[in-house]
Amino acid sequence: MKIVIAGASGLVGRAVDAALRAEGNEVVRLVRGAPAGEGEVAWNPAARELDASRIEGVDAIINLAGENIAGGRWTAARREKILRSRVDATATLVGAMMKLTRRPAVFVSASAVGFYGERGEEELTEASGIGQGFLSEVCLAWETHAQGAARAGVRTVVLRLGVVLAREGGALAKMRPLFRLGLGGRMGGGRQWMSWVGLDDVVGVIEHALSDERCRGPVNVVAPEPVRNAEFVATLARVLRRPAVLPVPEGLLRLALGRMAEETLLASTRVRPRGLQETGYAFRRPTLEGTLRHGLGTPVSP
């Protein structure tokens, strides 16, 4: 296949790019600067600019572009940047698709389980309604623009990603140094549900979405068993062979991070991957401990 990737420089994008190339696909990376070679095409999503003729004949487009949600405190300016980066990138890609002589067979576009918001003990599937909060609003706008491709007849898959676990970046890379120093601990009361997924399975799900015609609409990209924050912390500490006895009080998190703490670290989102299970996806890393050990290169204790 000939596949376009937007957001190929990010954690997920790099892994997907490498996997698709290893399987013999032709990958075209969209870049904001000058293209470094034939495998790159320039675009400017903030200005809604992408020369459609440069992606003519592609079989699939993968959209992973967007400002890092955890890159800083959510000031008004940062919230606007988070929202606009996703809306502009998605609208630019869909607009370019409309100009193609032959549209791609499939459009795979990222979203997040933040769509569901704080839901306590409720078990959530793709049929569950939207929650409340900034992340829910961002995901709704993101997904609405992606569905423009579906209205034009392109099979569209929206990936509602959980917390992606990988040594190379994301949440795990930020937590690992603290835990290695023995400074890890639960967030707040620790009873909030975390919906997580290993990077290997994010790549596997994207490959599944590209090839399986049954994949359409929103798909929860999370492991089969969500865990409470306290269990996640205990498992990570066990894998790293370090204590985790320093809980971070809710008040301190709110003071330090404000709204971001409320909607990410303290929010309870118990999501199930019903869509993936119904389409026969086989998880590569279904357990939390196995995912952490694989990602961190930590052997099982004798």
N, C-alpha and C positions, 0 to 999 in steps of 0.2 A: 504494500500500500504506500501511497504518497500522503504524508500526514503533516499538517501544520500544527506547531505548538506555540501558543502565546503564554509567556511566563515560564519559559524553558530554563531560566537562570535560577529559579527558586528551588527549594528543597525537593518538592515533588517533581517539578519540571525536569530537573537534572536526572533524576532516577528514571523517569518515564522515557526521556530522550535516549538514555543509554540502553534501556531494555528494548525499545522499538528498533533501534539501529542494530542491536545484536541479533535480532530476529530477521534482519534483511530488509527492513522497511526503509524508505527514503523519507527523512525527516527535514522539514523546513522550519527553522526557528525565526520567529518574529523578534526583531531587535529595535531598540529605540535610537541607537547610534548608527554609525555607518556600518553596513554589512561587511563581515570579515571574509566572506567567500560565497560560493554558489549556494551553500546550504542555509543562507540567511537572507531575510527580506526586511527592509526598514519599514517601520510604521510609527505613527504618532497618535496613540489613542486619545490623549488629552485634547487633540484637535480633530479627532474622528477621521484621521487620515491613514489610508491603506490602499495602495494601488492594487485593485482586484486582479489586474492582468498578471501580476506576479504570483498569484496563487491559483491560476486557472488550471483545472485538471486534477486538483487534489481529491483524495478519497475521503478524508476525514479532517476535522479541525478540533483541536483540544485547547480549551481556554482555562488556563490556570493563573491568569494575570490578576494582580491586586496588591494594594499596599498592605504591609504586615500589620495585622490587628494588634499584636502585642509589642509593637515597636516604640511605644511611649504612652504617656498619660493621654486620655481622651479629651483633649481640649476641643473647643468648637471647630478650630481650624483642622485639627487632626481627624475628627469625625467626618468632616466634609471631604478630606483627602481619601479616607478609607472608602467612603461611599462612591465618590466620583471615579476613583481608579477602577472600581469594578463595573460600574455602569458604563463608563466611557469605553473600556476595553471590550465589553460584551456587545455594546451597540455598534462599535466599529467593525467587529467581526461579522455580525449579522448583516450589517449594511453592505459589506464587501461581498458576502454570499449572494445577496440579491442581484448583484451585477454579473455574476458568473454565467457563462454559457451553459456549463454543466455544474450543478450544485453538488457539494459533497454528499455522500451517503449518510454520514452521521456527524453530529456536533455534540461533543462531550464538554460540558461546562461546569466548573466548580461552584459549589455553594458551601454551606456549613450547617451543622446541627444547631448552631445558634438560631436558626429559623424557628425552633420550638420554644426558645426562651426558658426561663425558670419554671419547672413543672413538678418539682417535688418528687413524689413516689410514682407518678403516672408513667406507665410504659408507653413508649411512643413508636409509631411506625410511620411510613410514608403517608398514611391516610389521616394522621393527626393534624390538627389545625395549627395555624401560626400562633406564636407566643407574643409577648410584649417586650419592648425594649429596643435599644439601638441596633443590636445585632439582628434581631428579627426584621426590622425595617430594611436593613442593608440586604439581607438575604432575599427578602421579597422583591426588592427592586432589581437585584442581580438576576434572580430566576425569571422575573417577568420579561426582562430584555432577552434572556436566552430563549424563551419560548417563542420569540419572533421567528426563529429558525424553524420551529415546529409548524407554525402557521403557514410557512412557505413550503412545507412538504419535506423538510429535512428531519430524519429521525434524531430526536434531541434527548440527551441523557443529562440530568442535573445531579451532580455528585454532592450530597450533603455530608461533608467530611466531619468526622470526629477529631479528637486530639491525635495528631499524627506522631507516632513514636519512632524516632530515629536518632542514632548517635550523631549524625552530621548536622543536625539543626533542630529547630522547633522547641517544644516544651522540654523534652528530655535533655537536650544539650544545655538548657539553662539550669535545670535542676541538678544535673549530675555533679558539678563541682561542689555545690553546697552539701550534698549527701556524702560525697567522698571525705569532706571535712567533719562529718558528724553533725552537721547543722541542719539536717532535713527534719521535716515534721509535717503533720497534717495541716491543712488550710482550714482555719475556723474550727467548727465542730467535727469536721471530717465525715459527716454523714451524707454529704451531697454526692450524687451519682456522677461518674465520669464515663463518657462514651469515647472509647479510644480505638485506635487501629494502627497496626504496624505499617511502616513504609512499604514493605514487600507486598502487603495486601492492597495498598492504594494502587500500586503499579498493576497488580493482578486484576483489580476491579476495572481499571481503565482499559486494559487489554480485553477483558470480558465485555465491557460496554461497546467497544469498537466492533466486536465480532458477533455478538448475540443480538439478534433482531428483537428479542423479547424485552430487552432493556430500553425503556422509554420513560420519560418524565423523571420525577425525583427518585433518587436511589440513596438510601442511607449507607454511607461507607463507614461502618463501625464493626468492631469484632462482635461475635455472638453474645458475649457476656460482659456487659458494663460492670464497673466496680465502684464501690464507694471510695471517696478520696482517702479515707484512713486505710483501706485495704491496698489501694495503689501505693501509698507511701510505705506501708509495711513490706510489700512485695519488692519495691525498688531497693529498700534498705537491705533486704535479705540477699538480693542479687549482688549488691555492691559490698556486702558484708560490713555494713556500717550501722551504727545506731540511728534511730530516727525519733528522738524524744523531745524535740523542740517545736511544739505547735506554734503556728503563726496566728495570733488572735484576729478575729474578724475586724475589730476596730482598727487595728494597725494596717490591715490590707486596704480597708476603705480610706483611711487617711493617706496612705501612700499612693494608691492607684485610683481611688474614686470609683467612678461608674464602671471602669474596666474590671475592677475586682468583683463587683456585684454580678456582672454578666458573664464572667469567664471562670475565675477561681472559685467563687462561692456559689455559682448557679448549679442547680441539680437538674441534669438532663439524662434521662434513662432511655436510650434509644436502641431499638432492635433493627437488624438488617433484613427485614422481611422480604424486600424486593430481591436482594441477592440470593437469599435462600430459595425463593420461588423460581428463580431462573437458573438454579443449579450451580451457583458459584461455590467452589471448594476453598475455604480459607487456608492459606499457607501457614499462618501463625494464629491459631484460634485462642490461645491462652495468653494471659498477661505475662506470667513468668517466662514462658517460652519466648515471647516476643522481646521482652527486655534482655534475656540472656543472649538471644541471637543478635539483637541490635548492639549490645554493649560488648559482645565477644566474651561473655562470662560463662565459664563451664558450670555444669551442675555439680554441687558439692558431693563428694564421695560418701 
